[in-house]
Amino acid sequence: MSSNQSVTLKKFEPIPVSPSEINVDSNAVDNTPESNPGQSILLTPPSFPDGGREAWAVVTGAWLAVFVSFGFLNAFGGFQAYYKQNQLSHKSESDIAWIGAFQTFCIYFMGSVFGSIFDKFGAGPLIFIGGVGFSLSCMMQSICKEFWEFFLAQGLLQGLCLSALFSPSFASINHWFFKRRGLALGIVTSGSSVGGVIWPIAINRLIGEVGFGWALRTCGFIALALTTVAAFLVKGRLPKRTGSEFFAFSLFRLPAYASFCIAMFFIVLGIFFLLFFLPSYGGANGFDANMIFYSVSVLNAASFFGRILPGMAADSWGRYNMMIITGLISALLVLVSIAARNTASILVVGALYGFTSGNVLSLQGACVPPLLDDPRKIGIGIGQMLSVSAFGALLGPPISGWLIAFNGFESAQIFSGVMLAFGSFMLFVTRSLLPRKDSKWIL
C-alpha cells in the first residue's frame, strides 16, 4: 500500500474457527483491492473449511431446497403446454407465459429481501416458512380454474415461497467453500436439474392416475417433508450482519458489481426461452403429448451434468472464464435451434442447451463474493444481483411469447440468442474490471 493512499479500516467481529482452520491460505480469500480512498478493506478475512461434515450437510440441505424451488420452476414448460391444452386453452402462449415469468421474477426479485434476512438472522426459519408456504401454494394451484387464480397461486404465492427456499440456500454455500465453491454450488444447483427431471415426469404420471388436483397436492406434501429436513441442515457460518441498513445499495457504486448485475439481467432475459418454450416448440414440430413433458426432463437431465462438471473445471480454470464460454455457447445453441425441425434434433439441441445454460445459472452465485467489500454482505450481494436479474426473468418469457404469436418461433430464438451473447460480453467486461490474481487470470 502506498504511503499516500488513505484507507479507513473497520473493526470486524472475530470469526470463530476450529484449530484446523487457523492456518489461512492467502489465496483462499475473497478480497477486492479498493481503488477508492476511504473505502474499507478486510485485513484478516476468515478461512473456509472447503469440506467436512458440517459443510457437506449444508450442501445436502441446500440441494433439497433447490430441488424443490428451482426444480419445480424448471417444470413450468410442461405446465405451459398442459394449460394451453386444458384449463387455459382460450389463452395465448404469451398470456400463459406471464404465470411462469412472474413466478421467476418473484424468485429473483425477492432475493435481496431474503438475502438480507439471511445475513441478519440465518437460513433455517426462512427455509421452513418457504416450505410451508410452497405446500400451501400447491394446494391452491390444485383447485385453480381461471387465469387470475393460477397467477396468484403459482405466479405470486409460489414464487415468493420458492425465493425463501432458494436465496438462503444459495448464499450459505459461500460461507463454507472457497477453493471448491464452483463444485459445491454445482452440486447444489444440480438439485434444480434433478427436480426438472423428476417433477415433470411425476406430475405427468400423477395427472393420468389421480387427476390434476391430487397431482399438485401430492407434490405439496412431498415438498413439505423435504424442505423441513433442509431447514435443519442449512446454516450460515460467517458473523451475522449487525448494521441498521437492510439493503446495501452502496454495492452498486462498485463498477465490477454493477457490471455483473447488468450482465445477469441480459443473460436471464434470454436464458429462459428454451427452458419455457422447448415443449411448445416441439409440439409445433411433431411432439406427442407425453414427449411434451418428457422433453423438459431431457433438458434438465443434461443440465445436471452441466452444473457439476463445468463447476469443477471452474475452480481451476476460473469461474468467470467458464461462465463466459458456456454463456456464448448457450447463445449459439438457441440460434442453432432454428434449424431443428424434428423430434431428434430438437431433443439434441435441448440437451446441449441444458448442459451449457445449467453452468451459467449455477456459477452466478460463485462470481459475486470477489466483487464485495465485506464478506458479511454475501447474502445481500447475491440477493441484490438476483433482484436486478428478476426484471429479465419477468420480461423474457412474455416477450418471447409475444414474438412467437406475431412472428413465429424464429424471431423469439433470435431475440434469446442475442440477449445471451450480449450478457456474456458484459461478463467479460466484469472480469476485466477485477484484478489479475495470477498469470492465468483465474477468477
PEQUICOR-V521691 format. One record per residue. N is the residue number from 0. PSI is psi as a letter, one per 20 degrees, with the letter a starting at -180 (999 if undefined). Layout:
BEGIN
n = [N:N]
psi = [PSI:PSI]
END
This chain:
BEGIN
n = [0:1:2:3:4:5:6:7:8:9:10:11:12:13:14:15:16:17:18:19:20:21:22:23:24:25:26:27:28:29:30:31:32:33:34:35:36:37:38:39:40:41:42:43:44:45:46:47:48:49:50:51:52:53:54:55:56:57:58:59:60:61:62:63:64:65:66:67:68:69:70:71:72:73:74:75:76:77:78:79:80:81:82:83:84:85:86:87:88:89:90:91:92:93:94:95:96:97:98:99:100:101:102:103:104:105:106:107:108:109:110:111:112:113:114:115:116:117:118:119:120:121:122:123:124:125:126:127:128:129:130:131:132:133:134:135:136:137:138:139:140:141:142:143:144:145:146:147:148:149:150:151:152:153:154:155:156:157:158:159:160:161:162:163:164:165:166:167:168:169:170:171:172:173:174:175:176:177:178:179:180:181:182:183:184:185:186:187:188:189:190:191:192:193:194:195:196:197:198:199:200:201:202:203:204:205:206:207:208:209:210:211:212:213:214:215:216:217:218:219:220:221:222:223:224:225:226:227:228:229:230:231:232:233:234:235:236:237:238:239:240:241:242:243:244:245:246:247:248:249:250:251:252:253:254:255:256:257:258:259:260:261:262:263:264:265:266:267:268:269:270:271:272:273:274:275:276:277:278:279:280:281:282:283:284:285:286:287:288:289:290:291:292:293:294:295:296:297:298:299:300:301:302:303:304:305:306:307:308:309:310:311:312:313:314:315:316:317:318:319:320:321:322:323:324:325:326:327:328:329:330:331:332:333:334:335:336:337:338:339:340:341:342:343:344:345:346:347:348:349:350:351:352:353:354:355:356:357:358:359:360:361:362:363:364:365:366:367:368:369:370:371:372:373:374:375:376:377:378:379:380:381:382:383:384:385:386:387:388:389:390:391:392:393:394:395:396:397:398:399:400:401:402:403:404:405:406:407:408:409:410:411:412:413:414:415:416:417:418:419:420:421:422:423:424:425:426:427:428:429:430:431:432:433:434:435:436:437:438:439:440:441:442]
psi = [p:q:h:j:p:p:p:p:p:q:p:q:q:q:o:p:q:r:h:i:j:g:o:p:p:h:i:l:p:n:q:o:p:p:i:p:q:i:p:q:r:o:h:m:q:q:r:p:h:k:a:r:g:g:g:h:h:g:g:g:g:h:g:g:g:h:g:g:f:h:g:h:h:i:j:h:h:g:g:g:h:g:h:h:i:d:h:k:h:i:q:r:g:g:g:h:h:h:g:h:g:h:g:g:g:g:g:g:g:i:h:h:g:h:g:g:g:g:h:h:i:a:h:g:h:g:h:g:g:h:g:g:h:g:g:g:h:h:g:g:h:h:j:q:h:r:g:h:g:h:g:g:g:g:g:f:g:h:g:g:h:h:h:h:g:g:g:h:g:g:h:h:h:i:h:i:q:f:h:k:g:g:g:g:h:g:g:g:i:i:h:h:g:g:h:i:g:g:g:g:g:g:g:g:g:h:g:h:g:i:r:g:g:h:g:h:h:g:h:g:g:g:h:g:g:g:h:g:g:h:h:h:h:p:q:r:h:r:q:q:p:i:r:h:p:g:r:m:i:h:h:i:i:o:g:g:g:g:g:h:g:g:g:h:g:h:g:h:h:h:h:i:g:h:h:h:j:g:g:g:g:h:h:i:k:j:q:r:g:h:h:g:g:h:h:h:h:g:g:h:g:h:h:g:h:h:h:g:g:h:h:g:h:h:h:h:i:p:g:h:g:h:g:g:g:h:g:g:h:g:g:g:h:g:h:h:i:h:i:o:j:r:g:g:h:g:h:g:g:g:g:h:h:h:g:g:h:h:g:g:h:h:i:h:h:h:i:g:h:i:i:q:i:o:i:i:j:g:g:h:g:g:g:h:g:h:h:g:h:h:h:g:h:h:h:g:g:h:g:g:h:g:h:g:h:h:j:r:h:g:h:h:g:g:g:g:g:g:g:g:g:h:h:h:g:h:h:h:g:g:h:h:i:q:q:o:h:a:h:i:l:o:999]
END
